[in-house]
Every structure is written in structure tokens, then in C-alpha cells.
Amino acid sequence: MSPRGEDALIIPALEPAGPRRSRQERAVIATGLLSGTICLSTREGPGPWKGFKAFEQESPVASFPELYEGHAGILERERGEHGRKCVGTLCSYVPVELIHSFGVIPVSIWGRPENVDISDALLQPFICPPVRQLMALGMEGRYEFLDGIVHCYTCDATCGLYNIWVRNLKPGFSHMVSLPYVDIDEARAYAVAELEALVDALESLTRQGFSTESLGRSIALYNEARSLSREVYRLKAGGFRADYLDIHYMNLCAQVLPVETFLPRLEEFVEELPRRGRGSGWRARLLLSGSVINDDSLLAFIEQRGGEIVADDTCLGLRLLGDAIPDREPLESVASYYLGRTPCASRADFPSRKRYILETVGAFEVDAVIFVHQKFCDAHLSDHPFLKRVLDDAGIPSTRLELEGVGFDGQVRTRIESFFEMLEAR
């Protein structure tokens, strides 16, 4: 079907005020961005307030897996047709709001390489599988479209990956953000200085000045996305039918798509879940804990076996969905948000991790916890004995799975089966 040209409909991506978009408009945006029948329009102004030009309006809404699979094409169109730069990120602590405020798209580097073994040329074999996979993706040229890379200091493996990536793949732009590990006045002042250094770097990359107004708009977009994502978790915990695999891909789309592209489908998903109704029968309410869990078959098998993953403690889920960034001095607000965010194992003291696990178990009425650890992930492997003791003391059963890359073997399957048999006998 050919575009209608002058008859095309202009639909704002997200308006600061005014009536909510209709279901049809949101369906057009979500589906068209995937299919290529919708393009971003510069007629609505720069930054996050660009509009959408819609040509076709009859297709069903794209699912999150479909949007994720099509994200490379969406990013290529943003770059080719609208001149937007894309910057890769290796950690969720990178302040994406700041990058987005310059009109740059932050893109989490994620995926499965054709041949992970090519990373052996640059990495030791005892590095965790996700880091090896990311290195292989870079070596395969899957991220050559990126205009640069930004990292925030977290675990040693990803920091090493950043340095090796920069030295060997030679991106045109690179920057490291070193956020403190504590949330005190001195740390916040240091964090603001680190964000100001990132601003200087982004000004050089984009050749445009920093705007507090633009940052405020970007903050509003990401606040909305996080609020709606939290609502999805709340609805699933309330019994409404939603496969965790859908939520996993929802979280992935939030990391790899422009936020203004992601929001229409997320809004639709939040409206859709209550119409699905609630499930029936008892299912073990689970919390999934680990770093990077990118095995679709594992996530699907856990729920097919009778589990209901209602909460998570991973690099991709609830930990990223903290309270809204407040509407005050933007840089200070962003610094406070990231310092105060629920910490991961590589940035946390044990009391913080203990508090988060127990609060999440209580808030989501969790029956059991499944720890999913990547081989050689020192941060989470060190975390586990203490958290297991906390759960044992609270009477919450748990089990631990160790993965080596993508794909789980018969031993892992047997452990899951045995764990569910134990839960069902309680």
C-alpha cells in the first residue's frame, strides 16, 4: 500500500495537556512504526514533541515482541529520515533522560549473537555470558549504526566491556558516567558534576546547547513510561491475565525504542489487561531475582509449569521503575533519582538489598523466589547466600538456577520441576 502523501494524518506523540488519544490513534502509531507506514514528522517541533505521520490505519496493534523484533528498522528510519543520533548504553544507570533531551535516542545494547565464541579474541572465557554476548554483537557489526556509547560504572565486567569496546570497535563518541554508590549530600553534588560532564560531551556530539526545558520534557516522558509500566505489574499481581514474557518484552522495548514510540503501545497494553479478566486456580506467585535474564524459553517454562511471575529483581524490570523524577531543578532531580533508585547487587550494601527483597515479597504477596544467576556473575553470586538466609528466616522458599548463556538444559528443567512439586505439596 502506498503512502497517501498530502492526505496523511498528523498525530502528536505525546501532548503536555489536552484530551487522551483514542485507541485507534494509538493503534496506528504502534503498528505503523513497526511496519514503516508511520514516520516521525518534524512539523511538531524538535525533541520529544515530534509528531507522527500516519498513512495506514487498518492494521491490528503490534505486540511488544513484534515491536522489539522491529526496533532496528525503527531506529534506522529515525536516523536516516530525521537525522536523530543513537547512542548505545550498557547499564540501566545511564541517565537516559539527559541523552534524550538532546534529541538523541538511548539504545540499550541487547541481543543474541550469531557466534558468541568470537568474543574469545577480546575477552577471557571466565567473563559472564551476557557480557560475552554483547561483545560478540559488537564484533559482528550489529551495532555499527550507533553514533556512540555511554556507560555508567557498575560491575567490573561491564566496565571492562566498555573499555574493550571503545579501544577495539572505536565508536565515534564514548563517555563514562561515574555515579557514587551512596545517596548523601556530598554524593549528590558529585553526581551533578558527573551529569554536567555528560552534558558537555553531548553538546559536542550534537553541536547544540543544553536546555533545561527540553530535559524537563524528556523527564515527563520517562516518568509516564515508568508509571504505566508499574501499573502493568500491579495489574498482573492483581490476577489479570498477562504472561511474564509479554512484560519481559515490554521492558525490553522500553530500553531499545524511542520513548515516544514505546508509550502509545504501553498505554494500549494497560487498557487491554483489565479486559482480559482474571485467571482462576492457584498458581505460585513468584519473584524472579538475578542480573540479566534473556532466555525466553526459561521464562515461558516457569509460567507454563504453574508459576506466576508477579515481580522481579533484575536489570530490566521493577528496579528501574522508581518513583517519578520530581519537577524541580532538572539536573539535581535526575542525580537524586539515580542515586536513590533501588540498587542492584553490584552497587548495593547488603541492608539495601535485604530491604528491597522483603518489601517486594510483601507488596506482591510472593510465595517463592527463583534466583536465576549467570555463570561468573560475582555480584549476584555473592549476594545469594545472604538473601537466601533472609528468605529462609521469613519462611519464603527459594531455589537457585545457574545459566551459561541462552538456553537451559535438562538439569535446570529438573530443578524447576522439583521446586514446583515442593511448592504444590506445601
C-alpha positions in Angstrom: 0.0 0.0 0.0 1.4 3.4 -0.9 1.5 6.4 1.4 -1.2 9.0 1.0 1.3 11.9 1.0 -0.6 15.2 1.5 -3.6 13.4 3.0 -1.6 11.9 5.8 -2.8 12.4 9.4 -0.6 14.1 11.9 -0.8 12.6 15.4 1.2 14.1 18.2 3.5 11.6 20.0 2.6 12.9 23.5 0.9 16.1 24.4 1.7 18.0 27.6 -2.0 18.7 28.1 -5.3 18.0 26.4 -7.5 15.0 25.6 -6.2 11.5 25.7 -5.6 9.9 22.3 -8.1 7.4 21.1 -7.5 3.7 20.8 -7.4 4.0 17.1 -4.8 6.7 17.1 -2.6 4.7 19.5 -3.0 1.5 17.4 -2.0 3.5 14.3 1.2 4.7 15.9 2.2 1.4 17.4 1.6 -0.6 14.2 2.8 1.9 11.7 6.1 2.5 13.4 6.8 -1.3 13.1 5.6 -1.6 9.5 7.1 1.6 8.2 3.7 3.1 7.3 4.2 5.8 10.0 7.2 8.1 10.1 8.2 10.7 12.6 7.4 14.2 11.4 9.4 17.3 12.3 6.4 19.5 11.9 5.6 19.5 15.6 9.0 20.9 16.6 12.3 19.4 17.9 13.0 16.9 20.6 10.3 14.7 22.2 7.4 16.7 20.8 7.8 15.5 17.2 4.6 14.1 15.7 3.7 11.0 13.8 2.7 11.0 10.2 0.2 8.1 9.7 -0.5 6.6 6.3 -2.4 3.4 7.1 -4.9 2.9 9.8 -6.4 -0.6 9.5 -3.7 -3.0 11.0 -4.0 -4.6 14.4 -1.8 -3.3 17.3 1.7 -4.5 17.2 2.7 -6.7 20.2 5.8 -6.0 22.3 7.7 -8.9 20.8 6.9 -7.6 17.3 8.0 -4.1 18.3 11.2 -5.4 19.8 12.0 -7.5 16.7 11.4 -4.4 14.5 13.3 -2.0 16.7 16.4 -1.9 14.4 14.3 -0.7 11.5 12.6 1.9 13.6 16.0 3.2 14.7 17.3 3.2 11.2 14.4 5.3 10.0 14.8 7.7 12.8 18.5 8.2 11.8 18.0 8.1 8.1 14.9 10.2 7.7 15.0 12.5 10.6 18.7 12.8 11.4 18.4 11.6 15.0 21.6 10.1 16.6 21.6 6.8 18.5 23.8 6.2 21.5 24.2 2.7 23.0 24.1 2.1 26.7 25.5 -0.9 28.7 23.8 -0.3 32.0 20.4 0.9 33.3 22.1 3.5 35.5 22.9 5.6 32.4 20.7 8.8 32.7 18.6 8.3 29.5 16.5 11.4 30.2 19.6 13.5 29.7 20.6 11.8 26.4 17.0 12.1 25.1 16.8 15.8 25.9 19.4 16.4 23.1 17.2 14.6 20.6 19.5 11.5 20.8 17.9 8.1 21.2 19.4 6.0 24.0 19.5 2.3 23.0 20.3 -0.5 25.4 22.7 -2.9 23.7 21.0 -6.2 23.8 20.5 -9.4 21.8 21.9 -12.7 20.8 25.0 -13.0 18.6 25.3 -15.5 15.7 28.6 -16.7 17.2 29.4 -15.8 20.8 32.8 -17.6 20.6 34.2 -14.7 18.5 34.4 -12.7 21.7 37.2 -15.0 22.9 39.6 -12.9 20.9 38.9 -9.9 23.3 37.5 -11.4 26.5 38.6 -14.1 28.9 36.4 -17.3 29.0 35.5 -16.7 32.6 33.6 -13.5 31.9 29.8 -13.8 32.4 27.8 -14.9 29.4 25.8 -11.6 28.9 29.0 -9.6 28.6 30.4 -12.1 26.1 27.2 -11.9 24.1 27.3 -8.1 23.9 31.0 -8.1 22.9 30.2 -10.6 20.1 27.3 -8.5 18.9 29.6 -5.6 18.6 32.2 -7.6 16.8 29.6 -8.9 14.4 28.8 -5.3 13.4 25.2 -5.5 14.7 25.6 -2.0 16.4 27.6 -0.2 13.7 24.6 2.2 13.3 25.3 3.6 16.8 26.8 7.1 16.9 28.5 6.4 20.2 28.3 4.6 23.6 27.7 5.7 27.1 28.3 3.6 30.3 27.8 4.1 34.0 30.2 2.5 36.4 28.6 -0.7 37.8 30.1 -4.2 37.8 33.7 -4.8 36.8 32.7 -7.0 33.8 30.6 -4.3 32.1 33.2 -1.6 32.8 35.8 -3.8 31.2 33.4 -4.4 28.3 33.1 -0.7 27.8 36.8 -0.1 27.7 37.4 -3.0 25.3 34.5 -1.9 23.1 35.9 1.7 22.9 39.5 0.5 22.3 38.7 -2.1 19.6 35.4 -1.0 18.0 36.4 2.7 18.1 32.9 4.3 18.3 32.9 8.0 17.2 31.7 9.0 20.7 32.1 7.5 24.1 31.6 8.6 27.7 31.7 7.0 31.1 29.5 8.3 34.0 30.8 7.5 37.5 27.8 7.8 39.9 28.6 7.4 43.6 27.2 4.4 45.4 25.6 6.3 48.3 22.8 8.9 48.5 24.1 11.7 50.7 24.6 15.4 50.1 28.2 15.1 49.0 27.4 12.2 46.7 24.6 14.2 45.1 26.9 17.1 44.4 29.4 14.7 42.8 26.7 13.2 40.7 25.6 16.6 39.4 29.1 17.2 38.4 29.2 13.9 36.5 26.0 14.8 34.7 27.4 18.2 33.8 30.3 16.4 32.2 27.9 14.3 30.2 26.1 17.4 29.1 29.4 18.8 27.8 30.0 15.6 25.9 26.5 15.6 24.4 26.8 19.2 23.4 30.0 18.3 21.5 28.3 15.3 19.9 25.1 17.1 18.8 26.5 20.6 18.4 23.6 22.0 20.3 23.3 23.6 23.7 21.7 22.1 26.8 18.1 23.1 27.5 16.5 22.6 30.9 13.1 22.9 29.2 14.0 20.0 26.9 15.2 17.9 29.8 12.0 18.6 31.7 10.0 17.3 28.7 12.2 14.2 28.5 11.7 13.6 32.2 8.0 13.9 31.8 8.0 11.2 29.0 10.1 8.8 31.0 8.0 9.4 34.2 4.9 8.5 32.2 6.5 5.3 30.8 7.7 4.2 34.2 4.3 4.9 35.8 2.4 2.9 33.2 4.9 0.0 33.4 4.4 -0.1 37.2 0.7 -0.3 36.5 1.2 -3.3 34.3 3.0 -5.1 37.2 0.2 -4.0 39.6 -2.5 -5.5 37.2 -0.6 -8.8 36.8 -0.2 -9.0 40.6 -3.9 -8.4 40.9 -4.7 -11.5 38.9 -5.3 -10.1 35.4 -4.0 -12.4 32.7 -0.6 -11.4 31.4 2.3 -13.6 30.5 5.5 -12.5 32.1 7.1 -13.0 28.7 5.0 -10.1 27.5 6.2 -8.0 30.4 9.8 -9.0 29.6 9.4 -7.7 26.1 7.6 -4.6 27.4 10.7 -3.9 29.5 13.0 -4.6 26.5 11.0 -2.2 24.3 11.4 0.5 26.9 15.2 0.1 26.6 15.6 -0.1 22.8 12.9 2.1 21.3 12.5 5.9 21.4 10.3 6.5 24.5 7.7 8.4 22.3 7.4 5.3 20.2 7.0 3.0 23.1 4.4 5.0 25.0 1.4 4.5 22.7 1.7 0.7 22.8 2.2 0.8 26.6 -0.9 2.8 27.1 -2.8 0.4 24.9 -1.5 -2.6 26.9 -2.5 -1.0 30.3 -6.0 -0.5 28.9 -6.1 -4.0 27.4 -5.2 -6.0 30.6 -8.4 -5.4 32.6 -10.5 -6.6 29.6 -8.7 -10.0 29.7 -10.2 -10.8 33.0 -8.6 -12.6 35.9 -7.1 -16.1 35.9 -8.6 -18.9 38.1 -7.0 -21.5 40.3 -3.9 -21.4 42.5 -0.6 -20.6 41.0 2.6 -20.0 42.9 3.3 -16.2 43.0 7.0 -15.9 42.2 9.7 -13.3 42.4 12.5 -13.7 39.8 15.9 -12.4 41.0 19.1 -12.1 39.0 21.0 -9.8 36.7 20.3 -10.3 33.0 17.8 -12.9 32.1 17.4 -13.1 28.4 16.2 -16.7 27.9 12.6 -16.6 26.5 12.2 -20.3 26.9 13.1 -20.3 30.5 10.6 -17.5 31.4 7.9 -19.3 29.4 8.6 -22.7 31.0 8.3 -21.3 34.6 4.8 -20.0 33.9 3.8 -22.9 31.8 4.7 -25.2 34.7 2.3 -23.4 37.0 4.2 -20.3 38.3 3.0 -16.7 38.2 6.0 -14.3 38.0 4.4 -11.3 39.6 7.6 -9.4 40.5 11.3 -9.3 39.6 14.7 -8.2 40.8 16.6 -7.9 37.6 18.5 -5.4 35.4 15.4 -5.0 33.2 12.3 -4.8 35.4 10.9 -3.3 38.6 14.2 -1.9 39.9 14.1 0.5 37.0 10.6 1.8 37.8 11.1 4.0 40.8 9.0 7.0 41.7 8.7 9.9 39.3 11.6 12.3 39.0 10.4 15.5 40.7 9.6 18.7 38.8 12.3 20.9 40.1 16.0 21.7 39.1 16.3 19.0 36.4 20.0 18.0 36.8 19.7 17.8 40.6 16.4 15.8 40.2 18.0 13.3 37.8 21.0 12.9 40.1 18.8 12.3 43.1 16.6 9.8 41.2 19.5 7.6 40.1 21.3 7.7 43.4 18.1 6.9 45.3 16.9 4.1 42.9 16.6 0.6 44.2 20.2 -0.7 43.9 21.4 -3.7 42.0 23.7 -6.3 43.6 26.8 -4.6 42.1 26.0 -1.2 43.6 24.4 -2.1 46.9 25.3 -2.8 50.5 23.5 -5.8 51.9 21.0 -4.0 54.1 19.6 -2.2 50.9 19.2 -5.5 49.1 17.6 -7.2 52.1 15.1 -4.3 52.4 14.2 -4.4 48.7 13.7 -8.2 48.6 11.5 -8.2 51.8 9.5 -5.2 50.7 8.8 -6.7 47.3 7.9 -10.1 48.7 5.4 -8.4 51.0 4.0 -5.9 48.4 3.4 -8.6 45.8 2.4 -11.4 48.2 5.2 -13.6 46.8 5.0 -17.3 47.6 8.5 -18.2 46.5 11.7 -16.8 44.9 13.7 -18.2 42.0 17.2 -16.9 41.7 18.5 -17.0 38.1 22.2 -16.4 38.1 24.5 -16.1 35.1 27.8 -18.1 35.4 30.7 -16.0 36.7 28.3 -13.1 37.9 30.2 -12.4 41.0 27.9 -9.6 42.3 24.8 -11.8 42.4 26.6 -15.0 43.3 28.0 -13.1 46.4 24.5 -11.7 47.1 22.8 -15.0 47.1 23.8 -16.7 50.4 22.7 -13.6 52.5 19.4 -13.2 50.6 18.7 -16.9 50.9 19.1 -16.7 54.7 16.8 -13.7 54.8 14.1 -15.6 52.9 14.6 -18.8 55.0 14.1 -16.7 58.1 10.9 -15.2 56.6 9.6 -18.7 55.7 9.8 -18.0 51.9 11.1 -21.0 49.9 13.7 -20.3 47.1 15.7 -22.1 44.6 18.8 -21.1 42.5 19.4 -21.7 38.8 22.7 -21.0 37.1 22.8 -20.4 33.4 25.5 -20.2 30.9 24.3 -18.0 28.1 21.0 -18.7 26.3 19.2 -22.0 26.6 18.6 -24.0 29.8 19.5 -27.7 30.0 17.7 -30.7 31.4 19.3 -30.2 34.8 17.8 -26.7 35.2 14.4 -28.0 34.0 14.6 -30.8 36.6 15.3 -28.3 39.4 12.3 -26.2 38.3 10.1 -29.2 38.2 11.2 -30.4 41.7 10.8 -26.9 43.1 7.2 -26.7 41.9 6.5 -30.2 43.3 7.7 -29.0 46.6 5.5 -25.8 46.4 2.5 -27.8 45.5 2.9 -30.1 48.4 3.1 -27.3 51.0 
